[in-house]
Amino acid sequence: MVHRAGIVGTGFGADVHAPILLAHPCYELVALSSIRTDRAQIISDKLNILYAFDDWKRMINEANLDLVVIAANPTLHMEITLYAINSGVNVLCEKPPALNYYQVSEMQNVASKQNRIVAMNFEWRYLPERQAIKKLLDNNEIGELFHVDWSEAWPLWPNIKDEPFSWQWELDKGGGMLGAVGSHMIDALYHWFGPFSENIQGFTKNHVNMRKHELGFKPTDGDDSFFISGEFKHGGTFNLQFIAASIARKPRIEIFGSKGTLILEGRELRIATHKNKDYSLVDLEESIDSSSFPSNIRGYVHSQWMLYNDLSATLYGQVKGNLPNLNDAAIVQDIMDQIRKLN
């Protein structure tokens, strides 16, 4: 048996989720929904998807779905999730989880009462290098954690400076890089090291205060950089930073422990220990062949495919520890809320 799936959203949903679901043997993508008139029909015709809707409620009611993938504006995440699970449909929800912690709590409560599965699309957990880090930490290869230093500097400038106005740069609609990228980083730390302490500090920065709009220029408050520091309940400290302007600079994670150090630079993971002080490469699992997918989404294919594997198994009643759920979403949303309040 395969899971009948529908997607809400014709941006990332149509570009990334749709091609992967169409190729995945555990799913049958049967429906696509968009709030933009005719958009869903045009894409459905192009991808040979059976049903197209301009109303996501109709899609959930009429398409006989096992799973709805929510890739819509974050202002709709809670509403669509609650409607789906009250209709007996399981959910995979894009990040950021919602607009605030209260909304995630509502999603948790209703999902529990209705006994439905709601997974969060923190797909970067499944990158081979991050899975390798998880395995090394679980095997206590670097001992007691002292500190994590994580720096992401992406080559987005000047492109983001010239991007037109959209919800992605509106804070009250869930926009900003803290939600887009920071949510993944916070989730990774929680997945690797467990709960955070209450001692969290940080702030966000918006370098572009006005964006092009159909009526001229409009103020924008979605952050393009952020900085977070804190502690874990079980020991160890961390520092995260994301900036939107870099030239030829790879992301870098350093994890310092009592027995050794891990360094991830780009996709290259190295380890050094007190017994072997020379850094050596860590073998990573082989990525799925993505050559048959559009070039612009190949970086997503392995991690998204592996998440869909675990989600399928979970829908069949098998427990998969890597699959991000609403409990993980609540942790991430709480940290983001704290940083925004401090801001």
TIRO-589472 format. One record per residue (C-alpha): residue in three letters; x, y, z. Coordinates in steps of 0.1 Angstrom, whole numbers. Example, Ala and Ser with C-alpha at 12.3 -4.5 7.8 and 13.67 -1.06 7.14 Angstrom:
residues 2
[ALA, [123, -45, 78]];
[SER, [137, -11, 71]];
***
This chain:
residues 343
[MET, [0, 0, 0]];
[VAL, [10, 36, -6]];
[HIS, [0, 68, 11]];
[ARG, [-22, 92, -8]];
[ALA, [-8, 126, -4]];
[GLY, [-18, 162, -12]];
[ILE, [2, 194, -11]];
[VAL, [-10, 228, 1]];
[GLY, [13, 254, -16]];
[THR, [26, 258, -51]];
[GLY, [60, 274, -42]];
[PHE, [83, 252, -23]];
[GLY, [56, 226, -22]];
[ALA, [54, 223, -60]];
[ASP, [91, 228, -66]];
[VAL, [106, 204, -41]];
[HIS, [80, 182, -24]];
[ALA, [60, 174, -55]];
[PRO, [89, 159, -76]];
[ILE, [101, 139, -47]];
[LEU, [67, 125, -37]];
[LEU, [60, 116, -74]];
[ALA, [92, 96, -75]];
[HIS, [89, 80, -40]];
[PRO, [75, 44, -40]];
[CYS, [57, 49, -7]];
[TYR, [35, 77, -18]];
[GLU, [10, 86, -45]];
[LEU, [7, 124, -50]];
[VAL, [-29, 129, -60]];
[ALA, [-37, 165, -53]];
[LEU, [-23, 200, -52]];
[SER, [-39, 231, -38]];
[SER, [-31, 268, -42]];
[ILE, [-49, 300, -31]];
[ARG, [-39, 316, -64]];
[THR, [-65, 310, -91]];
[ASP, [-55, 285, -118]];
[ARG, [-20, 281, -103]];
[ALA, [-27, 246, -89]];
[GLN, [-43, 235, -122]];
[ILE, [-14, 247, -143]];
[ILE, [12, 228, -122]];
[SER, [-10, 197, -118]];
[ASP, [-13, 195, -155]];
[LYS, [24, 199, -159]];
[LEU, [33, 172, -133]];
[ASN, [4, 149, -142]];
[ILE, [-12, 152, -107]];
[LEU, [-48, 140, -106]];
[TYR, [-66, 168, -87]];
[ALA, [-61, 205, -85]];
[PHE, [-79, 228, -60]];
[ASP, [-80, 265, -53]];
[ASP, [-93, 257, -18]];
[TRP, [-72, 235, 6]];
[LYS, [-103, 226, 26]];
[ARG, [-120, 211, -4]];
[MET, [-88, 192, -12]];
[ILE, [-87, 177, 23]];
[ASN, [-125, 169, 22]];
[GLU, [-126, 155, -13]];
[ALA, [-92, 139, -23]];
[ASN, [-93, 110, 2]];
[LEU, [-59, 117, 16]];
[ASP, [-37, 99, 40]];
[LEU, [-12, 128, 43]];
[VAL, [-13, 165, 36]];
[VAL, [20, 184, 31]];
[ILE, [17, 220, 43]];
[ALA, [40, 242, 24]];
[ALA, [19, 274, 27]];
[ASN, [24, 307, 44]];
[PRO, [32, 301, 82]];
[THR, [1, 321, 91]];
[LEU, [-19, 291, 79]];
[HIS, [1, 263, 95]];
[MET, [-20, 259, 126]];
[GLU, [-54, 263, 108]];
[ILE, [-46, 238, 81]];
[THR, [-30, 213, 106]];
[LEU, [-60, 214, 129]];
[TYR, [-85, 211, 100]];
[ALA, [-65, 181, 86]];
[ILE, [-62, 162, 118]];
[ASN, [-98, 168, 127]];
[SER, [-106, 154, 93]];
[GLY, [-86, 122, 100]];
[VAL, [-56, 132, 78]];
[ASN, [-20, 131, 89]];
[VAL, [3, 161, 83]];
[LEU, [38, 170, 73]];
[CYS, [42, 207, 81]];
[GLU, [70, 230, 68]];
[LYS, [90, 252, 91]];
[PRO, [88, 276, 108]];
[PRO, [63, 255, 128]];
[ALA, [38, 283, 134]];
[LEU, [37, 320, 144]];
[ASN, [42, 314, 181]];
[TYR, [44, 287, 208]];
[TYR, [7, 289, 217]];
[GLN, [-2, 278, 181]];
[VAL, [22, 248, 183]];
[SER, [7, 238, 216]];
[GLU, [-28, 238, 201]];
[MET, [-15, 216, 172]];
[GLN, [0, 192, 198]];
[ASN, [-32, 190, 219]];
[VAL, [-55, 183, 189]];
[ALA, [-31, 159, 173]];
[SER, [-29, 139, 205]];
[LYS, [-67, 138, 210]];
[GLN, [-73, 128, 173]];
[ASN, [-44, 103, 174]];
[ARG, [-30, 117, 141]];
[ILE, [7, 120, 132]];
[VAL, [20, 155, 126]];
[ALA, [57, 156, 115]];
[MET, [78, 187, 110]];
[ASN, [99, 191, 79]];
[PHE, [132, 196, 96]];
[GLU, [147, 176, 68]];
[TRP, [182, 188, 73]];
[ARG, [184, 162, 102]];
[TYR, [189, 136, 75]];
[LEU, [219, 151, 57]];
[PRO, [246, 124, 58]];
[GLU, [271, 147, 77]];
[ARG, [245, 155, 104]];
[GLN, [235, 118, 108]];
[ALA, [272, 110, 112]];
[ILE, [275, 137, 140]];
[LYS, [245, 122, 157]];
[LYS, [260, 87, 156]];
[LEU, [294, 99, 169]];
[LEU, [278, 118, 198]];
[ASP, [255, 88, 207]];
[ASN, [287, 66, 208]];
[ASN, [303, 91, 232]];
[GLU, [333, 96, 208]];
[ILE, [341, 131, 220]];
[GLY, [330, 126, 256]];
[GLU, [314, 153, 278]];
[LEU, [302, 183, 257]];
[PHE, [319, 216, 265]];
[HIS, [308, 239, 237]];
[VAL, [293, 241, 202]];
[ASP, [303, 270, 179]];
[TRP, [281, 271, 147]];
[SER, [286, 298, 121]];
[GLU, [266, 300, 89]];
[ALA, [274, 328, 64]];
[TRP, [255, 325, 31]];
[PRO, [263, 343, -2]];
[LEU, [229, 359, -4]];
[TRP, [239, 395, -6]];
[PRO, [232, 415, -28]];
[ASN, [204, 392, -40]];
[ILE, [182, 395, -9]];
[LYS, [186, 433, -9]];
[ASP, [168, 434, -43]];
[GLU, [141, 408, -36]];
[PRO, [106, 421, -39]];
[PHE, [83, 424, -9]];
[SER, [67, 391, 2]];
[TRP, [56, 374, 34]];
[GLN, [90, 359, 37]];
[TRP, [103, 393, 49]];
[GLU, [73, 401, 72]];
[LEU, [78, 391, 108]];
[ASP, [41, 389, 117]];
[LYS, [36, 363, 89]];
[GLY, [65, 341, 100]];
[GLY, [91, 356, 77]];
[GLY, [128, 361, 83]];
[MET, [159, 339, 84]];
[LEU, [155, 329, 120]];
[GLY, [124, 309, 110]];
[ALA, [138, 298, 76]];
[VAL, [173, 288, 87]];
[GLY, [175, 293, 124]];
[SER, [147, 268, 130]];
[HIS, [168, 241, 114]];
[MET, [199, 250, 134]];
[ILE, [180, 250, 167]];
[ASP, [164, 217, 158]];
[ALA, [198, 201, 150]];
[LEU, [212, 212, 184]];
[TYR, [182, 198, 202]];
[HIS, [184, 165, 182]];
[TRP, [221, 161, 190]];
[PHE, [223, 174, 226]];
[GLY, [188, 174, 242]];
[PRO, [169, 202, 260]];
[PHE, [181, 237, 264]];
[SER, [185, 255, 297]];
[GLU, [165, 287, 304]];
[ASN, [196, 308, 299]];
[ILE, [192, 317, 262]];
[GLN, [203, 350, 248]];
[GLY, [203, 365, 213]];
[PHE, [190, 390, 188]];
[THR, [181, 393, 152]];
[LYS, [192, 419, 126]];
[ASN, [174, 433, 96]];
[HIS, [197, 450, 71]];
[VAL, [170, 458, 45]];
[ASN, [143, 480, 59]];
[MET, [124, 487, 27]];
[ARG, [116, 464, -2]];
[LYS, [101, 469, -37]];
[HIS, [63, 466, -38]];
[GLU, [37, 470, -65]];
[LEU, [29, 504, -50]];
[GLY, [65, 515, -47]];
[PHE, [85, 506, -15]];
[LYS, [71, 490, 17]];
[PRO, [88, 487, 51]];
[THR, [100, 452, 59]];
[ASP, [109, 438, 93]];
[GLY, [119, 402, 86]];
[ASP, [154, 395, 99]];
[ASP, [183, 385, 76]];
[SER, [208, 377, 103]];
[PHE, [206, 363, 139]];
[PHE, [229, 355, 168]];
[ILE, [220, 331, 196]];
[SER, [239, 317, 226]];
[GLY, [230, 296, 256]];
[GLU, [234, 263, 275]];
[PHE, [221, 228, 274]];
[LYS, [204, 213, 305]];
[HIS, [227, 183, 304]];
[GLY, [258, 205, 302]];
[GLY, [277, 224, 276]];
[THR, [272, 258, 259]];
[PHE, [265, 269, 223]];
[ASN, [268, 298, 200]];
[LEU, [249, 302, 167]];
[GLN, [253, 329, 141]];
[PHE, [238, 334, 107]];
[ILE, [247, 363, 84]];
[ALA, [234, 368, 49]];
[ALA, [266, 381, 33]];
[SER, [297, 359, 25]];
[ILE, [320, 353, -4]];
[ALA, [335, 318, -7]];
[ARG, [329, 309, 30]];
[LYS, [317, 275, 39]];
[PRO, [293, 269, 69]];
[ARG, [313, 257, 99]];
[ILE, [304, 237, 131]];
[GLU, [329, 230, 158]];
[ILE, [319, 206, 187]];
[PHE, [343, 205, 216]];
[GLY, [342, 177, 241]];
[SER, [363, 162, 269]];
[LYS, [376, 134, 247]];
[GLY, [378, 151, 213]];
[THR, [366, 177, 188]];
[LEU, [344, 175, 157]];
[ILE, [346, 200, 129]];
[LEU, [321, 201, 100]];
[GLU, [331, 225, 72]];
[GLY, [307, 225, 43]];
[ARG, [301, 187, 38]];
[GLU, [334, 176, 52]];
[LEU, [334, 161, 87]];
[ARG, [366, 156, 107]];
[ILE, [374, 143, 142]];
[ALA, [404, 146, 165]];
[THR, [407, 129, 199]];
[HIS, [432, 128, 227]];
[LYS, [443, 94, 214]];
[ASN, [446, 106, 178]];
[LYS, [454, 143, 177]];
[ASP, [455, 145, 139]];
[TYR, [422, 153, 124]];
[SER, [408, 125, 102]];
[LEU, [379, 124, 78]];
[VAL, [347, 107, 90]];
[ASP, [330, 84, 65]];
[LEU, [295, 95, 55]];
[GLU, [266, 75, 41]];
[GLU, [263, 78, 4]];
[SER, [237, 103, -8]];
[ILE, [208, 92, -30]];
[ASP, [214, 97, -67]];
[SER, [195, 129, -75]];
[SER, [206, 133, -111]];
[SER, [171, 126, -124]];
[PHE, [157, 156, -104]];
[PRO, [157, 192, -115]];
[SER, [192, 207, -108]];
[ASN, [178, 234, -85]];
[ILE, [164, 209, -60]];
[ARG, [191, 182, -59]];
[GLY, [205, 195, -26]];
[TYR, [172, 187, -10]];
[VAL, [166, 152, -25]];
[HIS, [186, 130, -1]];
[SER, [174, 145, 32]];
[GLN, [138, 149, 20]];
[TRP, [137, 114, 7]];
[MET, [150, 99, 39]];
[LEU, [125, 119, 59]];
[TYR, [97, 106, 37]];
[ASN, [110, 71, 44]];
[ASP, [107, 75, 81]];
[LEU, [73, 92, 78]];
[SER, [60, 63, 58]];
[ALA, [72, 38, 84]];
[THR, [57, 59, 112]];
[LEU, [23, 60, 94]];
[TYR, [25, 22, 94]];
[GLY, [31, 22, 132]];
[GLN, [69, 19, 133]];
[VAL, [87, 43, 157]];
[LYS, [115, 62, 139]];
[GLY, [136, 83, 162]];
[ASN, [149, 107, 136]];
[LEU, [115, 118, 124]];
[PRO, [109, 154, 137]];
[ASN, [75, 158, 155]];
[LEU, [54, 184, 172]];
[ASN, [74, 181, 204]];
[ASP, [105, 191, 185]];
[ALA, [86, 219, 168]];
[ALA, [75, 232, 203]];
[ILE, [111, 233, 215]];
[VAL, [122, 252, 183]];
[GLN, [93, 276, 184]];
[ASP, [99, 284, 221]];
[ILE, [135, 294, 214]];
[MET, [126, 315, 184]];
[ASP, [99, 333, 205]];
[GLN, [124, 340, 233]];
[ILE, [149, 355, 208]];
[ARG, [122, 377, 193]];
[LYS, [111, 389, 227]];
[LEU, [147, 398, 236]];
[ASN, [149, 417, 204]];
***
